[in-house]
Amino acid sequence: MRAPDIRISAKPFIDRQHFPYGFRKSGDFSIAESDLLTQYGKNLLAFESGELAPETEDEKHFLDFIQGKTAATNAVEKAWQKYVHLARGKKHFYTLHSSASNQSDYDEDFSDEEFDVA
């Protein structure tokens, strides 16, 4: 697979708000994906916001991808797609706690009183 012809950012891309320990230590990205995000992320964000104009065909394809006109075809686009989904998507929260606020309302045998030990 050839490397995409997208300009590498002058400074590394870091998103401390969503990934405070970095992309590598988040557990969400592979090493390759985290390296791609770190290298290309600032420019990809600039393309997305319109601050940077595309110069190459791969950069134009990236703009088409973020506008939803085409699917992700290279590793940079796939890593960016994953980043956007994780950073801007809805967060799911799972718990083992019952949704019932008071168990005594749902179970006749349940009592909040201390058990008498004989």
Phi and psi restraints in degrees (range 20) as a CNS / XPLOR table:
assign (resid 1 and name C) (resid 2 and name N)
       (resid 2 and name CA) (resid 2 and name C) 1.0 -80.8 20.0 2
assign (resid 2 and name N) (resid 2 and name CA)
       (resid 2 and name C) (resid 3 and name N) 1.0 154.1 20.0 2
assign (resid 2 and name C) (resid 3 and name N)
       (resid 3 and name CA) (resid 3 and name C) 1.0 -74.2 20.0 2
assign (resid 3 and name N) (resid 3 and name CA)
       (resid 3 and name C) (resid 4 and name N) 1.0 138.7 20.0 2
assign (resid 3 and name C) (resid 4 and name N)
       (resid 4 and name CA) (resid 4 and name C) 1.0 -68.4 20.0 2
assign (resid 4 and name N) (resid 4 and name CA)
       (resid 4 and name C) (resid 5 and name N) 1.0 148.1 20.0 2
assign (resid 4 and name C) (resid 5 and name N)
       (resid 5 and name CA) (resid 5 and name C) 1.0 -88.2 20.0 2
assign (resid 5 and name N) (resid 5 and name CA)
       (resid 5 and name C) (resid 6 and name N) 1.0 67.1 20.0 2
assign (resid 5 and name C) (resid 6 and name N)
       (resid 6 and name CA) (resid 6 and name C) 1.0 -120.1 20.0 2
assign (resid 6 and name N) (resid 6 and name CA)
       (resid 6 and name C) (resid 7 and name N) 1.0 136.4 20.0 2
assign (resid 6 and name C) (resid 7 and name N)
       (resid 7 and name CA) (resid 7 and name C) 1.0 -62.5 20.0 2
assign (resid 7 and name N) (resid 7 and name CA)
       (resid 7 and name C) (resid 8 and name N) 1.0 136.4 20.0 2
assign (resid 7 and name C) (resid 8 and name N)
       (resid 8 and name CA) (resid 8 and name C) 1.0 -81.8 20.0 2
assign (resid 8 and name N) (resid 8 and name CA)
       (resid 8 and name C) (resid 9 and name N) 1.0 139.1 20.0 2
assign (resid 8 and name C) (resid 9 and name N)
       (resid 9 and name CA) (resid 9 and name C) 1.0 -66.9 20.0 2
assign (resid 9 and name N) (resid 9 and name CA)
       (resid 9 and name C) (resid 10 and name N) 1.0 146.9 20.0 2
assign (resid 9 and name C) (resid 10 and name N)
       (resid 10 and name CA) (resid 10 and name C) 1.0 -68.8 20.0 2
assign (resid 10 and name N) (resid 10 and name CA)
       (resid 10 and name C) (resid 11 and name N) 1.0 -35.5 20.0 2
assign (resid 10 and name C) (resid 11 and name N)
       (resid 11 and name CA) (resid 11 and name C) 1.0 -116.4 20.0 2
assign (resid 11 and name N) (resid 11 and name CA)
       (resid 11 and name C) (resid 12 and name N) 1.0 150.8 20.0 2
assign (resid 11 and name C) (resid 12 and name N)
       (resid 12 and name CA) (resid 12 and name C) 1.0 -68.1 20.0 2
assign (resid 12 and name N) (resid 12 and name CA)
       (resid 12 and name C) (resid 13 and name N) 1.0 146.9 20.0 2
assign (resid 12 and name C) (resid 13 and name N)
       (resid 13 and name CA) (resid 13 and name C) 1.0 -88.4 20.0 2
assign (resid 13 and name N) (resid 13 and name CA)
       (resid 13 and name C) (resid 14 and name N) 1.0 124.9 20.0 2
assign (resid 13 and name C) (resid 14 and name N)
       (resid 14 and name CA) (resid 14 and name C) 1.0 -133.3 20.0 2
assign (resid 14 and name N) (resid 14 and name CA)
       (resid 14 and name C) (resid 15 and name N) 1.0 130.7 20.0 2
assign (resid 14 and name C) (resid 15 and name N)
       (resid 15 and name CA) (resid 15 and name C) 1.0 -118.0 20.0 2
assign (resid 15 and name N) (resid 15 and name CA)
       (resid 15 and name C) (resid 16 and name N) 1.0 85.2 20.0 2
assign (resid 15 and name C) (resid 16 and name N)
       (resid 16 and name CA) (resid 16 and name C) 1.0 -71.0 20.0 2
assign (resid 16 and name N) (resid 16 and name CA)
       (resid 16 and name C) (resid 17 and name N) 1.0 -22.8 20.0 2
assign (resid 16 and name C) (resid 17 and name N)
       (resid 17 and name CA) (resid 17 and name C) 1.0 -68.5 20.0 2
assign (resid 17 and name N) (resid 17 and name CA)
       (resid 17 and name C) (resid 18 and name N) 1.0 -46.1 20.0 2
assign (resid 17 and name C) (resid 18 and name N)
       (resid 18 and name CA) (resid 18 and name C) 1.0 -95.9 20.0 2
assign (resid 18 and name N) (resid 18 and name CA)
       (resid 18 and name C) (resid 19 and name N) 1.0 -26.7 20.0 2
assign (resid 18 and name C) (resid 19 and name N)
       (resid 19 and name CA) (resid 19 and name C) 1.0 -132.2 20.0 2
assign (resid 19 and name N) (resid 19 and name CA)
       (resid 19 and name C) (resid 20 and name N) 1.0 76.3 20.0 2
assign (resid 19 and name C) (resid 20 and name N)
       (resid 20 and name CA) (resid 20 and name C) 1.0 -62.2 20.0 2
assign (resid 20 and name N) (resid 20 and name CA)
       (resid 20 and name C) (resid 21 and name N) 1.0 -24.4 20.0 2
assign (resid 20 and name C) (resid 21 and name N)
       (resid 21 and name CA) (resid 21 and name C) 1.0 -102.7 20.0 2
assign (resid 21 and name N) (resid 21 and name CA)
       (resid 21 and name C) (resid 22 and name N) 1.0 8.9 20.0 2
assign (resid 21 and name C) (resid 22 and name N)
       (resid 22 and name CA) (resid 22 and name C) 1.0 98.0 20.0 2
assign (resid 22 and name N) (resid 22 and name CA)
       (resid 22 and name C) (resid 23 and name N) 1.0 165.8 20.0 2
assign (resid 22 and name C) (resid 23 and name N)
       (resid 23 and name CA) (resid 23 and name C) 1.0 -68.5 20.0 2
assign (resid 23 and name N) (resid 23 and name CA)
       (resid 23 and name C) (resid 24 and name N) 1.0 -39.5 20.0 2
assign (resid 23 and name C) (resid 24 and name N)
       (resid 24 and name CA) (resid 24 and name C) 1.0 -65.0 20.0 2
assign (resid 24 and name N) (resid 24 and name CA)
       (resid 24 and name C) (resid 25 and name N) 1.0 -40.2 20.0 2
assign (resid 24 and name C) (resid 25 and name N)
       (resid 25 and name CA) (resid 25 and name C) 1.0 -89.1 20.0 2
assign (resid 25 and name N) (resid 25 and name CA)
       (resid 25 and name C) (resid 26 and name N) 1.0 -0.3 20.0 2
assign (resid 25 and name C) (resid 26 and name N)
       (resid 26 and name CA) (resid 26 and name C) 1.0 -72.6 20.0 2
assign (resid 26 and name N) (resid 26 and name CA)
       (resid 26 and name C) (resid 27 and name N) 1.0 -27.5 20.0 2
assign (resid 26 and name C) (resid 27 and name N)
       (resid 27 and name CA) (resid 27 and name C) 1.0 85.1 20.0 2
assign (resid 27 and name N) (resid 27 and name CA)
       (resid 27 and name C) (resid 28 and name N) 1.0 -2.0 20.0 2
assign (resid 27 and name C) (resid 28 and name N)
       (resid 28 and name CA) (resid 28 and name C) 1.0 -96.0 20.0 2
assign (resid 28 and name N) (resid 28 and name CA)
       (resid 28 and name C) (resid 29 and name N) 1.0 -24.0 20.0 2
assign (resid 28 and name C) (resid 29 and name N)
       (resid 29 and name CA) (resid 29 and name C) 1.0 -119.3 20.0 2
assign (resid 29 and name N) (resid 29 and name CA)
       (resid 29 and name C) (resid 30 and name N) 1.0 148.7 20.0 2
assign (resid 29 and name C) (resid 30 and name N)
       (resid 30 and name CA) (resid 30 and name C) 1.0 -73.5 20.0 2
assign (resid 30 and name N) (resid 30 and name CA)
       (resid 30 and name C) (resid 31 and name N) 1.0 169.5 20.0 2
assign (resid 30 and name C) (resid 31 and name N)
       (resid 31 and name CA) (resid 31 and name C) 1.0 -61.8 20.0 2
assign (resid 31 and name N) (resid 31 and name CA)
       (resid 31 and name C) (resid 32 and name N) 1.0 -42.1 20.0 2
assign (resid 31 and name C) (resid 32 and name N)
       (resid 32 and name CA) (resid 32 and name C) 1.0 -63.7 20.0 2
assign (resid 32 and name N) (resid 32 and name CA)
       (resid 32 and name C) (resid 33 and name N) 1.0 -43.8 20.0 2
assign (resid 32 and name C) (resid 33 and name N)
       (resid 33 and name CA) (resid 33 and name C) 1.0 -64.0 20.0 2
assign (resid 33 and name N) (resid 33 and name CA)
       (resid 33 and name C) (resid 34 and name N) 1.0 -42.6 20.0 2
assign (resid 33 and name C) (resid 34 and name N)
       (resid 34 and name CA) (resid 34 and name C) 1.0 -65.5 20.0 2
assign (resid 34 and name N) (resid 34 and name CA)
       (resid 34 and name C) (resid 35 and name N) 1.0 -36.9 20.0 2
assign (resid 34 and name C) (resid 35 and name N)
       (resid 35 and name CA) (resid 35 and name C) 1.0 -65.0 20.0 2
assign (resid 35 and name N) (resid 35 and name CA)
       (resid 35 and name C) (resid 36 and name N) 1.0 -41.8 20.0 2
assign (resid 35 and name C) (resid 36 and name N)
       (resid 36 and name CA) (resid 36 and name C) 1.0 -63.7 20.0 2
assign (resid 36 and name N) (resid 36 and name CA)
       (resid 36 and name C) (resid 37 and name N) 1.0 -43.9 20.0 2
assign (resid 36 and name C) (resid 37 and name N)
       (resid 37 and name CA) (resid 37 and name C) 1.0 -63.7 20.0 2
assign (resid 37 and name N) (resid 37 and name CA)
       (resid 37 and name C) (resid 38 and name N) 1.0 -40.5 20.0 2
assign (resid 37 and name C) (resid 38 and name N)
       (resid 38 and name CA) (resid 38 and name C) 1.0 -65.0 20.0 2
assign (resid 38 and name N) (resid 38 and name CA)
       (resid 38 and name C) (resid 39 and name N) 1.0 -41.1 20.0 2
assign (resid 38 and name C) (resid 39 and name N)
       (resid 39 and name CA) (resid 39 and name C) 1.0 -75.2 20.0 2
assign (resid 39 and name N) (resid 39 and name CA)
       (resid 39 and name C) (resid 40 and name N) 1.0 -45.2 20.0 2
assign (resid 39 and name C) (resid 40 and name N)
       (resid 40 and name CA) (resid 40 and name C) 1.0 -102.3 20.0 2
assign (resid 40 and name N) (resid 40 and name CA)
       (resid 40 and name C) (resid 41 and name N) 1.0 -13.2 20.0 2
assign (resid 40 and name C) (resid 41 and name N)
       (resid 41 and name CA) (resid 41 and name C) 1.0 -54.6 20.0 2
assign (resid 41 and name N) (resid 41 and name CA)
       (resid 41 and name C) (resid 42 and name N) 1.0 -45.7 20.0 2
assign (resid 41 and name C) (resid 42 and name N)
       (resid 42 and name CA) (resid 42 and name C) 1.0 -61.0 20.0 2
assign (resid 42 and name N) (resid 42 and name CA)
       (resid 42 and name C) (resid 43 and name N) 1.0 -43.4 20.0 2
assign (resid 42 and name C) (resid 43 and name N)
       (resid 43 and name CA) (resid 43 and name C) 1.0 -69.8 20.0 2
assign (resid 43 and name N) (resid 43 and name CA)
       (resid 43 and name C) (resid 44 and name N) 1.0 -37.2 20.0 2
assign (resid 43 and name C) (resid 44 and name N)
       (resid 44 and name CA) (resid 44 and name C) 1.0 -64.3 20.0 2
assign (resid 44 and name N) (resid 44 and name CA)
       (resid 44 and name C) (resid 45 and name N) 1.0 -39.8 20.0 2
assign (resid 44 and name C) (resid 45 and name N)
       (resid 45 and name CA) (resid 45 and name C) 1.0 -64.9 20.0 2
assign (resid 45 and name N) (resid 45 and name CA)
       (resid 45 and name C) (resid 46 and name N) 1.0 -38.5 20.0 2
assign (resid 45 and name C) (resid 46 and name N)
       (resid 46 and name CA) (resid 46 and name C) 1.0 -67.5 20.0 2
assign (resid 46 and name N) (resid 46 and name CA)
       (resid 46 and name C) (resid 47 and name N) 1.0 -37.6 20.0 2
assign (resid 46 and name C) (resid 47 and name N)
       (resid 47 and name CA) (resid 47 and name C) 1.0 -63.0 20.0 2
assign (resid 47 and name N) (resid 47 and name CA)
       (resid 47 and name C) (resid 48 and name N) 1.0 -43.6 20.0 2
assign (resid 47 and name C) (resid 48 and name N)
       (resid 48 and name CA) (resid 48 and name C) 1.0 -64.0 20.0 2
assign (resid 48 and name N) (resid 48 and name CA)
       (resid 48 and name C) (resid 49 and name N) 1.0 -39.0 20.0 2
assign (resid 48 and name C) (resid 49 and name N)
       (resid 49 and name CA) (resid 49 and name C) 1.0 -84.1 20.0 2
assign (resid 49 and name N) (resid 49 and name CA)
       (resid 49 and name C) (resid 50 and name N) 1.0 -11.6 20.0 2
assign (resid 49 and name C) (resid 50 and name N)
       (resid 50 and name CA) (resid 50 and name C) 1.0 89.9 20.0 2
assign (resid 50 and name N) (resid 50 and name CA)
       (resid 50 and name C) (resid 51 and name N) 1.0 4.9 20.0 2
assign (resid 50 and name C) (resid 51 and name N)
       (resid 51 and name CA) (resid 51 and name C) 1.0 -73.5 20.0 2
assign (resid 51 and name N) (resid 51 and name CA)
       (resid 51 and name C) (resid 52 and name N) 1.0 -22.9 20.0 2
assign (resid 51 and name C) (resid 52 and name N)
       (resid 52 and name CA) (resid 52 and name C) 1.0 -125.3 20.0 2
assign (resid 52 and name N) (resid 52 and name CA)
       (resid 52 and name C) (resid 53 and name N) 1.0 131.2 20.0 2
assign (resid 52 and name C) (resid 53 and name N)
       (resid 53 and name CA) (resid 53 and name C) 1.0 -91.5 20.0 2
assign (resid 53 and name N) (resid 53 and name CA)
       (resid 53 and name C) (resid 54 and name N) 1.0 141.5 20.0 2
assign (resid 53 and name C) (resid 54 and name N)
       (resid 54 and name CA) (resid 54 and name C) 1.0 -70.5 20.0 2
assign (resid 54 and name N) (resid 54 and name CA)
       (resid 54 and name C) (resid 55 and name N) 1.0 143.2 20.0 2
assign (resid 54 and name C) (resid 55 and name N)
       (resid 55 and name CA) (resid 55 and name C) 1.0 -115.9 20.0 2
assign (resid 55 and name N) (resid 55 and name CA)
       (resid 55 and name C) (resid 56 and name N) 1.0 -30.8 20.0 2
assign (resid 55 and name C) (resid 56 and name N)
       (resid 56 and name CA) (resid 56 and name C) 1.0 -109.3 20.0 2
assign (resid 56 and name N) (resid 56 and name CA)
       (resid 56 and name C) (resid 57 and name N) 1.0 170.1 20.0 2
assign (resid 56 and name C) (resid 57 and name N)
       (resid 57 and name CA) (resid 57 and name C) 1.0 -64.4 20.0 2
assign (resid 57 and name N) (resid 57 and name CA)
       (resid 57 and name C) (resid 58 and name N) 1.0 -38.8 20.0 2
assign (resid 57 and name C) (resid 58 and name N)
       (resid 58 and name CA) (resid 58 and name C) 1.0 -65.9 20.0 2
assign (resid 58 and name N) (resid 58 and name CA)
       (resid 58 and name C) (resid 59 and name N) 1.0 -35.8 20.0 2
assign (resid 58 and name C) (resid 59 and name N)
       (resid 59 and name CA) (resid 59 and name C) 1.0 -69.1 20.0 2
assign (resid 59 and name N) (resid 59 and name CA)
       (resid 59 and name C) (resid 60 and name N) 1.0 -38.6 20.0 2
assign (resid 59 and name C) (resid 60 and name N)
       (resid 60 and name CA) (resid 60 and name C) 1.0 -65.8 20.0 2
assign (resid 60 and name N) (resid 60 and name CA)
       (resid 60 and name C) (resid 61 and name N) 1.0 -38.3 20.0 2
assign (resid 60 and name C) (resid 61 and name N)
       (resid 61 and name CA) (resid 61 and name C) 1.0 -64.7 20.0 2
assign (resid 61 and name N) (resid 61 and name CA)
       (resid 61 and name C) (resid 62 and name N) 1.0 -37.8 20.0 2
assign (resid 61 and name C) (resid 62 and name N)
       (resid 62 and name CA) (resid 62 and name C) 1.0 -62.1 20.0 2
assign (resid 62 and name N) (resid 62 and name CA)
       (resid 62 and name C) (resid 63 and name N) 1.0 -41.8 20.0 2
assign (resid 62 and name C) (resid 63 and name N)
       (resid 63 and name CA) (resid 63 and name C) 1.0 -61.8 20.0 2
assign (resid 63 and name N) (resid 63 and name CA)
       (resid 63 and name C) (resid 64 and name N) 1.0 -41.8 20.0 2
assign (resid 63 and name C) (resid 64 and name N)
       (resid 64 and name CA) (resid 64 and name C) 1.0 -62.4 20.0 2
assign (resid 64 and name N) (resid 64 and name CA)
       (resid 64 and name C) (resid 65 and name N) 1.0 -38.5 20.0 2
assign (resid 64 and name C) (resid 65 and name N)
       (resid 65 and name CA) (resid 65 and name C) 1.0 -63.9 20.0 2
assign (resid 65 and name N) (resid 65 and name CA)
       (resid 65 and name C) (resid 66 and name N) 1.0 -47.4 20.0 2
assign (resid 65 and name C) (resid 66 and name N)
       (resid 66 and name CA) (resid 66 and name C) 1.0 -72.6 20.0 2
assign (resid 66 and name N) (resid 66 and name CA)
       (resid 66 and name C) (resid 67 and name N) 1.0 -19.2 20.0 2
assign (resid 66 and name C) (resid 67 and name N)
       (resid 67 and name CA) (resid 67 and name C) 1.0 -87.4 20.0 2
assign (resid 67 and name N) (resid 67 and name CA)
       (resid 67 and name C) (resid 68 and name N) 1.0 -3.0 20.0 2
assign (resid 67 and name C) (resid 68 and name N)
       (resid 68 and name CA) (resid 68 and name C) 1.0 83.0 20.0 2
assign (resid 68 and name N) (resid 68 and name CA)
       (resid 68 and name C) (resid 69 and name N) 1.0 13.8 20.0 2
assign (resid 68 and name C) (resid 69 and name N)
       (resid 69 and name CA) (resid 69 and name C) 1.0 -82.4 20.0 2
assign (resid 69 and name N) (resid 69 and name CA)
       (resid 69 and name C) (resid 70 and name N) 1.0 -22.8 20.0 2
assign (resid 69 and name C) (resid 70 and name N)
       (resid 70 and name CA) (resid 70 and name C) 1.0 -147.6 20.0 2
assign (resid 70 and name N) (resid 70 and name CA)
       (resid 70 and name C) (resid 71 and name N) 1.0 164.6 20.0 2
assign (resid 70 and name C) (resid 71 and name N)
       (resid 71 and name CA) (resid 71 and name C) 1.0 -87.6 20.0 2
assign (resid 71 and name N) (resid 71 and name CA)
       (resid 71 and name C) (resid 72 and name N) 1.0 161.6 20.0 2
assign (resid 71 and name C) (resid 72 and name N)
       (resid 72 and name CA) (resid 72 and name C) 1.0 -67.8 20.0 2
assign (resid 72 and name N) (resid 72 and name CA)
       (resid 72 and name C) (resid 73 and name N) 1.0 130.9 20.0 2
assign (resid 72 and name C) (resid 73 and name N)
       (resid 73 and name CA) (resid 73 and name C) 1.0 -118.5 20.0 2
assign (resid 73 and name N) (resid 73 and name CA)
       (resid 73 and name C) (resid 74 and name N) 1.0 -23.5 20.0 2
assign (resid 73 and name C) (resid 74 and name N)
       (resid 74 and name CA) (resid 74 and name C) 1.0 -118.3 20.0 2
assign (resid 74 and name N) (resid 74 and name CA)
       (resid 74 and name C) (resid 75 and name N) 1.0 172.6 20.0 2
assign (resid 74 and name C) (resid 75 and name N)
       (resid 75 and name CA) (resid 75 and name C) 1.0 -64.3 20.0 2
assign (resid 75 and name N) (resid 75 and name CA)
       (resid 75 and name C) (resid 76 and name N) 1.0 -34.7 20.0 2
assign (resid 75 and name C) (resid 76 and name N)
       (resid 76 and name CA) (resid 76 and name C) 1.0 -66.1 20.0 2
assign (resid 76 and name N) (resid 76 and name CA)
       (resid 76 and name C) (resid 77 and name N) 1.0 -45.6 20.0 2
assign (resid 76 and name C) (resid 77 and name N)
       (resid 77 and name CA) (resid 77 and name C) 1.0 -64.9 20.0 2
assign (resid 77 and name N) (resid 77 and name CA)
       (resid 77 and name C) (resid 78 and name N) 1.0 -39.5 20.0 2
assign (resid 77 and name C) (resid 78 and name N)
       (resid 78 and name CA) (resid 78 and name C) 1.0 -67.1 20.0 2
assign (resid 78 and name N) (resid 78 and name CA)
       (resid 78 and name C) (resid 79 and name N) 1.0 -39.4 20.0 2
assign (resid 78 and name C) (resid 79 and name N)
       (resid 79 and name CA) (resid 79 and name C) 1.0 -65.9 20.0 2
assign (resid 79 and name N) (resid 79 and name CA)
       (resid 79 and name C) (resid 80 and name N) 1.0 -41.3 20.0 2
assign (resid 79 and name C) (resid 80 and name N)
       (resid 80 and name CA) (resid 80 and name C) 1.0 -65.0 20.0 2
assign (resid 80 and name N) (resid 80 and name CA)
       (resid 80 and name C) (resid 81 and name N) 1.0 -39.6 20.0 2
assign (resid 80 and name C) (resid 81 and name N)
       (resid 81 and name CA) (resid 81 and name C) 1.0 -61.0 20.0 2
assign (resid 81 and name N) (resid 81 and name CA)
       (resid 81 and name C) (resid 82 and name N) 1.0 -43.1 20.0 2
assign (resid 81 and name C) (resid 82 and name N)
       (resid 82 and name CA) (resid 82 and name C) 1.0 -66.0 20.0 2
assign (resid 82 and name N) (resid 82 and name CA)
       (resid 82 and name C) (resid 83 and name N) 1.0 -42.5 20.0 2
assign (resid 82 and name C) (resid 83 and name N)
       (resid 83 and name CA) (resid 83 and name C) 1.0 -60.1 20.0 2
assign (resid 83 and name N) (resid 83 and name CA)
       (resid 83 and name C) (resid 84 and name N) 1.0 -48.2 20.0 2
assign (resid 83 and name C) (resid 84 and name N)
       (resid 84 and name CA) (resid 84 and name C) 1.0 -61.9 20.0 2
assign (resid 84 and name N) (resid 84 and name CA)
       (resid 84 and name C) (resid 85 and name N) 1.0 -41.6 20.0 2
assign (resid 84 and name C) (resid 85 and name N)
       (resid 85 and name CA) (resid 85 and name C) 1.0 -62.1 20.0 2
assign (resid 85 and name N) (resid 85 and name CA)
       (resid 85 and name C) (resid 86 and name N) 1.0 -43.8 20.0 2
assign (resid 85 and name C) (resid 86 and name N)
       (resid 86 and name CA) (resid 86 and name C) 1.0 -76.3 20.0 2
assign (resid 86 and name N) (resid 86 and name CA)
       (resid 86 and name C) (resid 87 and name N) 1.0 -38.7 20.0 2
assign (resid 86 and name C) (resid 87 and name N)
       (resid 87 and name CA) (resid 87 and name C) 1.0 -81.7 20.0 2
assign (resid 87 and name N) (resid 87 and name CA)
       (resid 87 and name C) (resid 88 and name N) 1.0 -32.7 20.0 2
assign (resid 87 and name C) (resid 88 and name N)
       (resid 88 and name CA) (resid 88 and name C) 1.0 -113.8 20.0 2
assign (resid 88 and name N) (resid 88 and name CA)
       (resid 88 and name C) (resid 89 and name N) 1.0 -7.6 20.0 2
assign (resid 88 and name C) (resid 89 and name N)
       (resid 89 and name CA) (resid 89 and name C) 1.0 -78.3 20.0 2
assign (resid 89 and name N) (resid 89 and name CA)
       (resid 89 and name C) (resid 90 and name N) 1.0 175.0 20.0 2
assign (resid 89 and name C) (resid 90 and name N)
       (resid 90 and name CA) (resid 90 and name C) 1.0 -72.5 20.0 2
assign (resid 90 and name N) (resid 90 and name CA)
       (resid 90 and name C) (resid 91 and name N) 1.0 134.1 20.0 2
assign (resid 90 and name C) (resid 91 and name N)
       (resid 91 and name CA) (resid 91 and name C) 1.0 -86.9 20.0 2
assign (resid 91 and name N) (resid 91 and name CA)
       (resid 91 and name C) (resid 92 and name N) 1.0 134.0 20.0 2
assign (resid 91 and name C) (resid 92 and name N)
       (resid 92 and name CA) (resid 92 and name C) 1.0 -99.4 20.0 2
assign (resid 92 and name N) (resid 92 and name CA)
       (resid 92 and name C) (resid 93 and name N) 1.0 137.4 20.0 2
assign (resid 92 and name C) (resid 93 and name N)
       (resid 93 and name CA) (resid 93 and name C) 1.0 -123.7 20.0 2
assign (resid 93 and name N) (resid 93 and name CA)
       (resid 93 and name C) (resid 94 and name N) 1.0 124.8 20.0 2
assign (resid 93 and name C) (resid 94 and name N)
       (resid 94 and name CA) (resid 94 and name C) 1.0 -114.8 20.0 2
assign (resid 94 and name N) (resid 94 and name CA)
       (resid 94 and name C) (resid 95 and name N) 1.0 143.2 20.0 2
assign (resid 94 and name C) (resid 95 and name N)
       (resid 95 and name CA) (resid 95 and name C) 1.0 -140.3 20.0 2
assign (resid 95 and name N) (resid 95 and name CA)
       (resid 95 and name C) (resid 96 and name N) 1.0 158.4 20.0 2
assign (resid 95 and name C) (resid 96 and name N)
       (resid 96 and name CA) (resid 96 and name C) 1.0 -96.9 20.0 2
assign (resid 96 and name N) (resid 96 and name CA)
       (resid 96 and name C) (resid 97 and name N) 1.0 -2.7 20.0 2
assign (resid 96 and name C) (resid 97 and name N)
       (resid 97 and name CA) (resid 97 and name C) 1.0 -77.0 20.0 2
assign (resid 97 and name N) (resid 97 and name CA)
       (resid 97 and name C) (resid 98 and name N) 1.0 143.3 20.0 2
assign (resid 97 and name C) (resid 98 and name N)
       (resid 98 and name CA) (resid 98 and name C) 1.0 -67.4 20.0 2
assign (resid 98 and name N) (resid 98 and name CA)
       (resid 98 and name C) (resid 99 and name N) 1.0 149.7 20.0 2
assign (resid 98 and name C) (resid 99 and name N)
       (resid 99 and name CA) (resid 99 and name C) 1.0 -77.4 20.0 2
assign (resid 99 and name N) (resid 99 and name CA)
       (resid 99 and name C) (resid 100 and name N) 1.0 -13.4 20.0 2
assign (resid 99 and name C) (resid 100 and name N)
       (resid 100 and name CA) (resid 100 and name C) 1.0 -72.1 20.0 2
assign (resid 100 and name N) (resid 100 and name CA)
       (resid 100 and name C) (resid 101 and name N) 1.0 127.0 20.0 2
assign (resid 100 and name C) (resid 101 and name N)
       (resid 101 and name CA) (resid 101 and name C) 1.0 -75.0 20.0 2
assign (resid 101 and name N) (resid 101 and name CA)
       (resid 101 and name C) (resid 102 and name N) 1.0 -30.4 20.0 2
assign (resid 101 and name C) (resid 102 and name N)
       (resid 102 and name CA) (resid 102 and name C) 1.0 -139.3 20.0 2
assign (resid 102 and name N) (resid 102 and name CA)
       (resid 102 and name C) (resid 103 and name N) 1.0 113.2 20.0 2
assign (resid 102 and name C) (resid 103 and name N)
       (resid 103 and name CA) (resid 103 and name C) 1.0 -61.8 20.0 2
assign (resid 103 and name N) (resid 103 and name CA)
       (resid 103 and name C) (resid 104 and name N) 1.0 -29.9 20.0 2
assign (resid 103 and name C) (resid 104 and name N)
       (resid 104 and name CA) (resid 104 and name C) 1.0 -65.2 20.0 2
assign (resid 104 and name N) (resid 104 and name CA)
       (resid 104 and name C) (resid 105 and name N) 1.0 -23.0 20.0 2
assign (resid 104 and name C) (resid 105 and name N)
       (resid 105 and name CA) (resid 105 and name C) 1.0 -70.5 20.0 2
assign (resid 105 and name N) (resid 105 and name CA)
       (resid 105 and name C) (resid 106 and name N) 1.0 -19.9 20.0 2
assign (resid 105 and name C) (resid 106 and name N)
       (resid 106 and name CA) (resid 106 and name C) 1.0 -113.5 20.0 2
assign (resid 106 and name N) (resid 106 and name CA)
       (resid 106 and name C) (resid 107 and name N) 1.0 -13.2 20.0 2
assign (resid 106 and name C) (resid 107 and name N)
       (resid 107 and name CA) (resid 107 and name C) 1.0 -133.8 20.0 2
assign (resid 107 and name N) (resid 107 and name CA)
       (resid 107 and name C) (resid 108 and name N) 1.0 115.9 20.0 2
assign (resid 107 and name C) (resid 108 and name N)
       (resid 108 and name CA) (resid 108 and name C) 1.0 -65.7 20.0 2
assign (resid 108 and name N) (resid 108 and name CA)
       (resid 108 and name C) (resid 109 and name N) 1.0 -29.7 20.0 2
assign (resid 108 and name C) (resid 109 and name N)
       (resid 109 and name CA) (resid 109 and name C) 1.0 -82.0 20.0 2
assign (resid 109 and name N) (resid 109 and name CA)
       (resid 109 and name C) (resid 110 and name N) 1.0 -10.9 20.0 2
assign (resid 109 and name C) (resid 110 and name N)
       (resid 110 and name CA) (resid 110 and name C) 1.0 -79.9 20.0 2
assign (resid 110 and name N) (resid 110 and name CA)
       (resid 110 and name C) (resid 111 and name N) 1.0 135.4 20.0 2
assign (resid 110 and name C) (resid 111 and name N)
       (resid 111 and name CA) (resid 111 and name C) 1.0 -135.8 20.0 2
assign (resid 111 and name N) (resid 111 and name CA)
       (resid 111 and name C) (resid 112 and name N) 1.0 139.5 20.0 2
assign (resid 111 and name C) (resid 112 and name N)
       (resid 112 and name CA) (resid 112 and name C) 1.0 -82.5 20.0 2
assign (resid 112 and name N) (resid 112 and name CA)
       (resid 112 and name C) (resid 113 and name N) 1.0 -9.7 20.0 2
assign (resid 112 and name C) (resid 113 and name N)
       (resid 113 and name CA) (resid 113 and name C) 1.0 -73.2 20.0 2
assign (resid 113 and name N) (resid 113 and name CA)
       (resid 113 and name C) (resid 114 and name N) 1.0 154.4 20.0 2
assign (resid 113 and name C) (resid 114 and name N)
       (resid 114 and name CA) (resid 114 and name C) 1.0 -61.9 20.0 2
assign (resid 114 and name N) (resid 114 and name CA)
       (resid 114 and name C) (resid 115 and name N) 1.0 146.5 20.0 2
assign (resid 114 and name C) (resid 115 and name N)
       (resid 115 and name CA) (resid 115 and name C) 1.0 -77.4 20.0 2
assign (resid 115 and name N) (resid 115 and name CA)
       (resid 115 and name C) (resid 116 and name N) 1.0 135.9 20.0 2
assign (resid 115 and name C) (resid 116 and name N)
       (resid 116 and name CA) (resid 116 and name C) 1.0 -81.9 20.0 2
assign (resid 116 and name N) (resid 116 and name CA)
       (resid 116 and name C) (resid 117 and name N) 1.0 121.5 20.0 2
assign (resid 116 and name C) (resid 117 and name N)
       (resid 117 and name CA) (resid 117 and name C) 1.0 -102.0 20.0 2
assign (resid 117 and name N) (resid 117 and name CA)
       (resid 117 and name C) (resid 118 and name N) 1.0 120.0 20.0 2
